Amino acid sequence: MKLSVLALAAAATLSLAFTTPRPKPMHPTETAATPGTVYDFTVKTIDGKDVKLSKYKGKKLLIVNTASKCGFTPQYKELEELSKKYGNKVTVLGFPSNSFNQELASNEEVSAFCEKNYGVTFPLFSTVSVKGDDATPLYKFLADKSKNGAVSDAPNWNFCKYLVDEKGHVVAFYPSKVKPLSDELVTAINK
């Protein structure tokens, strides 16, 4: 009797071994999914032209969600100074957004406001949503660590900043209160 119980147990174990699927080993040339880069995105300039972000390869990027009627709007001045002073290392990219209800009504108004009040010469893009379900694909990527490999912070206000390395990988998120010419940000740009 003991032998038949052992035989049944062995047969059940053997049966499971042949019916339970085993994970397929990766082929030696396969690799696990790697995070994407900002270079995977095409965005619209403030005057409506398509631009591939891969155009900016080779320099760090500082991607900023901006607004014209915000307490942080004076950061435009520092962003322009940063762009001029460290332009050989970083390109500032401004993405106007009305996600916090503080942006002008049209891209034309935003462009004129930035040029007239702050002399902005760094690239500005069409007004986009930067949070929630209607966030633009770029901002969904920037706020999702499983996609970008580094941060999971979505903008919680205007003038949040993402630092991207020379290969298009997100490396850091800075909230609105971190000024563009702060030691923290300038040190990261100069690394």
C-alpha positions as a Markdown table, in Angstrom:
| # | Residue | x | y | z |
|---|---|---|---|---|
| 1 | Met | 0.0 | 0.0 | 0.0 |
| 2 | Lys | 2.8 | 2.4 | 0.9 |
| 3 | Leu | 4.5 | 1.7 | -2.4 |
| 4 | Ser | 1.3 | 2.5 | -4.5 |
| 5 | Val | 0.9 | 5.9 | -2.6 |
| 6 | Leu | 4.5 | 6.7 | -3.4 |
| 7 | Ala | 4.1 | 5.7 | -7.0 |
| 8 | Leu | 1.0 | 7.9 | -7.3 |
| 9 | Ala | 2.8 | 10.8 | -5.8 |
| 10 | Ala | 5.7 | 10.3 | -8.1 |
| 11 | Ala | 3.4 | 10.0 | -11.1 |
| 12 | Ala | 1.6 | 13.3 | -10.1 |
| 13 | Thr | 4.9 | 15.1 | -9.7 |
| 14 | Leu | 6.1 | 13.8 | -13.1 |
| 15 | Ser | 2.8 | 14.8 | -14.7 |
| 16 | Leu | 3.1 | 18.4 | -13.4 |
| 17 | Ala | 6.6 | 18.6 | -14.6 |
| 18 | Phe | 5.5 | 17.9 | -18.1 |
| 19 | Thr | 2.3 | 20.0 | -18.1 |
| 20 | Thr | 3.5 | 23.1 | -16.3 |
| 21 | Pro | 4.8 | 25.6 | -18.8 |
| 22 | Arg | 8.3 | 26.8 | -18.0 |
| 23 | Pro | 9.5 | 30.3 | -18.8 |
| 24 | Lys | 11.2 | 30.4 | -22.2 |
| 25 | Pro | 14.9 | 31.3 | -21.8 |
| 26 | Met | 15.9 | 34.5 | -23.7 |
| 27 | His | 17.9 | 34.0 | -26.9 |
| 28 | Pro | 21.5 | 35.1 | -26.4 |
| 29 | Thr | 20.9 | 38.1 | -28.7 |
| 30 | Glu | 17.7 | 39.2 | -26.9 |
| 31 | Thr | 17.8 | 41.8 | -24.1 |
| 32 | Ala | 15.2 | 43.0 | -21.7 |
| 33 | Ala | 13.2 | 46.1 | -22.8 |
| 34 | Thr | 15.3 | 49.2 | -22.3 |
| 35 | Pro | 13.8 | 52.6 | -21.5 |
| 36 | Gly | 13.0 | 54.8 | -24.5 |
| 37 | Thr | 14.4 | 58.2 | -25.1 |
| 38 | Val | 13.0 | 61.6 | -25.7 |
| 39 | Tyr | 14.4 | 61.2 | -29.2 |
| 40 | Asp | 11.5 | 58.9 | -29.9 |
| 41 | Phe | 9.1 | 61.9 | -30.0 |
| 42 | Thr | 8.0 | 64.4 | -32.6 |
| 43 | Val | 6.5 | 67.6 | -31.3 |
| 44 | Lys | 5.1 | 70.8 | -32.9 |
| 45 | Thr | 6.9 | 74.1 | -32.6 |
| 46 | Ile | 4.9 | 77.1 | -31.4 |
| 47 | Asp | 4.3 | 78.0 | -35.1 |
| 48 | Gly | 3.0 | 74.5 | -35.9 |
| 49 | Lys | 5.9 | 72.8 | -37.5 |
| 50 | Asp | 6.8 | 69.1 | -36.7 |
| 51 | Val | 10.2 | 68.7 | -35.0 |
| 52 | Lys | 11.8 | 65.4 | -34.1 |
| 53 | Leu | 13.5 | 65.8 | -30.7 |
| 54 | Ser | 16.3 | 63.7 | -32.1 |
| 55 | Lys | 17.3 | 67.0 | -33.7 |
| 56 | Tyr | 18.8 | 67.9 | -30.3 |
| 57 | Lys | 21.1 | 64.9 | -30.0 |
| 58 | Gly | 24.5 | 65.6 | -28.4 |
| 59 | Lys | 23.5 | 68.1 | -25.8 |
| 60 | Lys | 21.6 | 67.9 | -22.6 |
| 61 | Leu | 18.0 | 69.1 | -22.7 |
| 62 | Leu | 16.0 | 71.0 | -20.1 |
| 63 | Ile | 12.4 | 70.4 | -20.9 |
| 64 | Val | 10.1 | 72.9 | -19.0 |
| 65 | Asn | 6.3 | 73.3 | -18.9 |
| 66 | Thr | 5.7 | 77.0 | -19.0 |
| 67 | Ala | 2.9 | 79.4 | -18.5 |
| 68 | Ser | 2.5 | 83.2 | -19.1 |
| 69 | Lys | 0.3 | 84.1 | -16.1 |
| 70 | Cys | 2.0 | 82.3 | -13.2 |
| 71 | Gly | 4.0 | 83.4 | -10.2 |
| 72 | Phe | 6.9 | 81.4 | -11.7 |
| 73 | Thr | 6.6 | 83.1 | -15.1 |
| 74 | Pro | 9.7 | 85.3 | -14.3 |
| 75 | Gln | 11.7 | 82.1 | -14.6 |
| 76 | Tyr | 11.6 | 82.7 | -18.4 |
| 77 | Lys | 14.3 | 85.3 | -17.8 |
| 78 | Glu | 16.6 | 82.8 | -16.0 |
| 79 | Leu | 15.8 | 80.1 | -18.6 |
| 80 | Glu | 16.9 | 82.5 | -21.3 |
| 81 | Glu | 20.1 | 83.4 | -19.4 |
| 82 | Leu | 20.7 | 79.7 | -18.8 |
| 83 | Ser | 20.3 | 79.1 | -22.6 |
| 84 | Lys | 22.8 | 81.8 | -23.5 |
| 85 | Lys | 25.3 | 81.0 | -20.8 |
| 86 | Tyr | 25.3 | 77.2 | -21.1 |
| 87 | Gly | 24.0 | 76.8 | -24.6 |
| 88 | Asn | 27.1 | 74.8 | -25.6 |
| 89 | Lys | 26.0 | 72.1 | -23.0 |
| 90 | Val | 22.2 | 72.3 | -22.8 |
| 91 | Thr | 19.2 | 73.3 | -24.9 |
| 92 | Val | 16.2 | 74.6 | -23.1 |
| 93 | Leu | 12.9 | 73.5 | -24.6 |
| 94 | Gly | 9.8 | 75.3 | -23.5 |
| 95 | Phe | 6.4 | 73.7 | -23.6 |
| 96 | Pro | 3.6 | 76.2 | -22.8 |
| 97 | Ser | 0.7 | 74.5 | -21.0 |
| 98 | Asn | -2.7 | 75.5 | -19.7 |
| 99 | Ser | -2.9 | 72.4 | -17.5 |
| 100 | Phe | -3.0 | 74.8 | -14.5 |
| 101 | Asn | -5.2 | 77.4 | -16.1 |
| 102 | Gln | -2.5 | 80.0 | -16.4 |
| 103 | Glu | -1.6 | 80.2 | -20.1 |
| 104 | Leu | -2.7 | 82.6 | -22.8 |
| 105 | Ala | -5.3 | 81.6 | -25.3 |
| 106 | Ser | -3.2 | 81.0 | -28.4 |
| 107 | Asn | 0.3 | 80.0 | -29.4 |
| 108 | Glu | 0.7 | 83.4 | -31.2 |
| 109 | Glu | -0.1 | 85.2 | -27.9 |
| 110 | Val | 2.4 | 83.0 | -26.0 |
| 111 | Ser | 5.1 | 83.6 | -28.5 |
| 112 | Ala | 4.6 | 87.4 | -28.6 |
| 113 | Phe | 4.4 | 87.5 | -24.7 |
| 114 | Cys | 7.7 | 85.5 | -24.3 |
| 115 | Glu | 9.6 | 87.6 | -26.9 |
| 116 | Lys | 8.3 | 91.0 | -25.7 |
| 117 | Asn | 8.6 | 90.4 | -22.0 |
| 118 | Tyr | 11.6 | 88.1 | -21.7 |
| 119 | Gly | 13.4 | 88.1 | -25.0 |
| 120 | Val | 13.0 | 84.3 | -25.3 |
| 121 | Thr | 15.1 | 82.8 | -28.1 |
| 122 | Phe | 15.2 | 79.2 | -26.9 |
| 123 | Pro | 12.8 | 76.8 | -28.7 |
| 124 | Leu | 9.1 | 77.1 | -27.7 |
| 125 | Phe | 6.5 | 74.5 | -28.7 |
| 126 | Ser | 2.8 | 74.4 | -29.2 |
| 127 | Thr | 0.7 | 74.5 | -26.0 |
| 128 | Val | 0.2 | 71.0 | -24.6 |
| 129 | Ser | -1.3 | 69.3 | -21.7 |
| 130 | Val | 1.3 | 68.0 | -19.2 |
| 131 | Lys | -0.7 | 66.0 | -16.7 |
| 132 | Gly | -3.5 | 63.5 | -16.5 |
| 133 | Asp | -5.1 | 61.3 | -19.2 |
| 134 | Asp | -4.9 | 64.0 | -21.8 |
| 135 | Ala | -1.2 | 64.7 | -21.3 |
| 136 | Thr | 0.8 | 64.8 | -24.5 |
| 137 | Pro | 2.7 | 61.5 | -25.2 |
| 138 | Leu | 6.0 | 63.2 | -24.4 |
| 139 | Tyr | 4.8 | 64.2 | -21.0 |
| 140 | Lys | 3.3 | 60.8 | -20.3 |
| 141 | Phe | 6.8 | 59.4 | -21.1 |
| 142 | Leu | 8.5 | 62.0 | -18.9 |
| 143 | Ala | 6.3 | 61.1 | -15.9 |
| 144 | Asp | 6.5 | 57.3 | -16.2 |
| 145 | Lys | 9.6 | 55.6 | -14.8 |
| 146 | Ser | 8.7 | 52.3 | -16.5 |
| 147 | Lys | 9.0 | 54.2 | -19.8 |
| 148 | Asn | 11.9 | 56.6 | -19.1 |
| 149 | Gly | 13.9 | 54.6 | -16.6 |
| 150 | Ala | 14.6 | 57.4 | -14.2 |
| 151 | Val | 11.7 | 59.4 | -12.8 |
| 152 | Ser | 8.0 | 59.1 | -12.0 |
| 153 | Asp | 7.2 | 62.7 | -11.4 |
| 154 | Ala | 4.5 | 64.5 | -13.4 |
| 155 | Pro | 4.4 | 68.3 | -13.3 |
| 156 | Asn | 2.4 | 69.5 | -10.3 |
| 157 | Trp | 2.6 | 73.1 | -11.4 |
| 158 | Asn | 4.1 | 75.3 | -14.1 |
| 159 | Phe | 7.9 | 75.5 | -14.6 |
| 160 | Cys | 8.7 | 71.9 | -13.6 |
| 161 | Lys | 11.9 | 70.8 | -15.3 |
| 162 | Tyr | 13.2 | 67.5 | -16.7 |
| 163 | Leu | 16.9 | 67.2 | -17.4 |
| 164 | Val | 17.8 | 64.8 | -20.2 |
| 165 | Asp | 21.3 | 63.6 | -21.0 |
| 166 | Glu | 23.2 | 63.9 | -24.3 |
| 167 | Lys | 21.7 | 60.5 | -25.4 |
| 168 | Gly | 18.1 | 61.4 | -24.8 |
| 169 | His | 17.7 | 59.7 | -21.4 |
| 170 | Val | 15.8 | 61.4 | -18.6 |
| 171 | Val | 18.1 | 61.9 | -15.7 |
| 172 | Ala | 16.2 | 64.1 | -13.2 |
| 173 | Phe | 13.1 | 66.0 | -12.4 |
| 174 | Tyr | 13.1 | 69.5 | -10.7 |
| 175 | Pro | 9.9 | 71.1 | -9.3 |
| 176 | Ser | 8.9 | 74.6 | -10.0 |
| 177 | Lys | 10.7 | 76.1 | -7.0 |
| 178 | Val | 14.1 | 75.0 | -8.4 |
| 179 | Lys | 15.3 | 78.1 | -10.4 |
| 180 | Pro | 17.0 | 77.6 | -13.7 |
| 181 | Leu | 20.2 | 79.2 | -12.5 |
| 182 | Ser | 20.2 | 77.4 | -9.2 |
| 183 | Asp | 23.5 | 75.7 | -8.1 |
| 184 | Glu | 21.7 | 72.3 | -8.1 |
| 185 | Leu | 20.6 | 72.6 | -11.8 |
| 186 | Val | 23.7 | 74.2 | -13.1 |
| 187 | Thr | 25.9 | 71.6 | -11.4 |
| 188 | Ala | 23.8 | 68.8 | -13.1 |
| 189 | Ile | 24.1 | 70.5 | -16.5 |
| 190 | Asn | 27.9 | 70.8 | -16.1 |
| 191 | Lys | 28.4 | 67.1 | -15.2 |
